[in-house]
Every structure is written in C-alpha cells, then in structure tokens.
Amino acid sequence: MVRGHTCGETISPVPHYFDTDPLAPSHPREVVLRLPEATVRLHSDAGVFARGAVDSGTMFLLRRAPSPPLDGDILDLGTGYGPIAVTLGLRSPQARVWAVDINHRALELTARNAARAGVDNVVAATPDEVPGSVRFAAIYSNPPVRIGLALLHPLLTAWLDRLHPGAVAHLVVHRHLGSDSLARWLAAQGFGVERVASHDGYRILSVHPRPVVGDDR
Ligand SMILES: C[S@@+](CC[C@H](N)C(=O)[O-])C[C@H]1O[C@@H](n2cnc3c(N)ncnc32)[C@H](O)[C@@H]1O
C-alpha cells in the first residue's frame, strides 16, 4: 500500500515504513542489538522502521520491561525487522513468539534474523495468519503510532482483547507521539494502565486486560 499526496494533476507516492510492500529498492544493512545478555546482529533494509540502528524506544523497552513469560504465546505487534521478537525468542525459548507486521519486507527480515540468531520459536506472520483462537501470555510492542489514531485505536484494542486474563502488554511510546493521551484513552476503554518506566520522553505502558462483559469471575 502506498499512500499518495495529490498535488494538482500529479500523485506523488509517500513511502512509509508501514507500507505492505515497500517500493524503495532493497538496500540491506546490518544493525547491532546490544542486550544485557547478548549482542545480536540483525539485518534491516530500506522501507522498514529504524533501518539504520535499533530504535531508542525499542532499546528502552528491551532493557526495562518485565521479563517475558517462560512459555505460551507472546506477541510482538508491529515487529519490523524483529529486534523485539528475536529478543523475546532468546529470553523465552519455550514460548511461541508471534512477530506480526503488515510489511512483507519486514516479515522476511524478521524470519531471517531469527534464524541467524539461532532462535527457532519466532513465527513471522501477517495479522491474518495468526489463528483467531490464539490468546497471548504477553504482548510487547513499539506500536505503529504514525498510522494515526483512527487506525491505531482499533488495532490496539483488537490485540489487547486477546490477552489471557492476568497477562500484560508492554507498549513503548514517546511522549511526543502521544504516550500520555494514549494511556488515558486505553484507561477510558476499560484497560488497566500503568506507566512502569520513563526515560528521555519514552514511556513504557503496562496494559492489563479489560474485564470481559458477562464474566462474573
Ligand atoms: C514503530 S515500528 C516498530 C518496529 C519494530 N518493532 C522495532 O521496534 O524496530 C511499528 C511497526 O508496526 C507495523 N505495522 C503498521 N501497521 C500495522 C498493523 N495494522 N498490524 C501490524 N503491524 C503494523 C509497521 O509496519 C512497523 O514495522
């Protein structure tokens, strides 16, 4: 998908990292993901998010968010070239990590990066490829805020409503990209929201499932 600006008679496509099939010619790069426990080399490419270096918000999430559950299904919503998914796969080798994106180039990179890191429990998938029956033991995400709130809000609620009761989602969002208003909006939808860490304008929001209507437990 390429969105376009119209300017008189001409249409100039505006590329985004969240295009499904980036038009930018492939221009692979290697980026280094330095975790406390390991250093992992990942491939990025033109047309994917943060191709030049692992994003600072992503690094903050990986350093400060609570450890992932040891097993079950874990979601990286908007995986890009996979820094979060690969880390989750390394940290929880018994879990199944769903690395979900709409950008096909990003998904190919994630699958290759997981294999290159020796991680065999990451499933790179489009949203439609995740069976509807799957429920998540945790979600970790640097979400695609730039798609706009009209798309972001339903995207988040759809996936957050697939958390197991008692499971938690950890989202990193910068203050300048609306982290505080997003926290308020999620709380207004009935989710439990805590800001668990904050640094350089980045917030990690921990989001707890909203009560299921008609569930008297
Ligand atoms: C801010 S980037 C984060 C990428 C990666 N997790 C990282 O930390 O480098 C958000 C990602 O969400 C993806 N995305 C956009 N819309 C999406 C959707 N509807 N469903 C899943 N992923 C989406 C984008 O393609 C992009 O790769």
The ligand as an ORCA input file, in Angstrom:
! r2SCAN-3c Opt
* xyz 0 1
  C       7.281      1.706     15.322
  S       7.527      0.349     14.227
  C       8.335     -0.834     15.318
  C       9.131     -1.883     14.555
  C       9.960     -2.823     15.426
  N       9.142     -3.497     16.425
  C      11.082     -2.103     16.093
  O      11.000     -1.916     17.311
  O      12.048     -1.729     15.405
  C       5.862     -0.278     14.055
  C       5.674     -1.434     13.080
  O       4.263     -1.712     13.026
  C       3.943     -2.145     11.718
  N       2.510     -2.006     11.468
  C       1.815     -0.957     10.929
  N       0.517     -1.225     10.857
  C       0.354     -2.468     11.371
  C      -0.774     -3.312     11.558
  N      -2.004     -2.935     11.208
  N      -0.583     -4.526     12.093
  C       0.656     -4.940     12.447
  N       1.764     -4.182     12.290
  C       1.626     -2.970     11.758
  C       4.822     -1.273     10.824
  O       4.966     -1.841      9.547
  C       6.117     -1.210     11.654
  O       7.007     -2.221     11.262
*
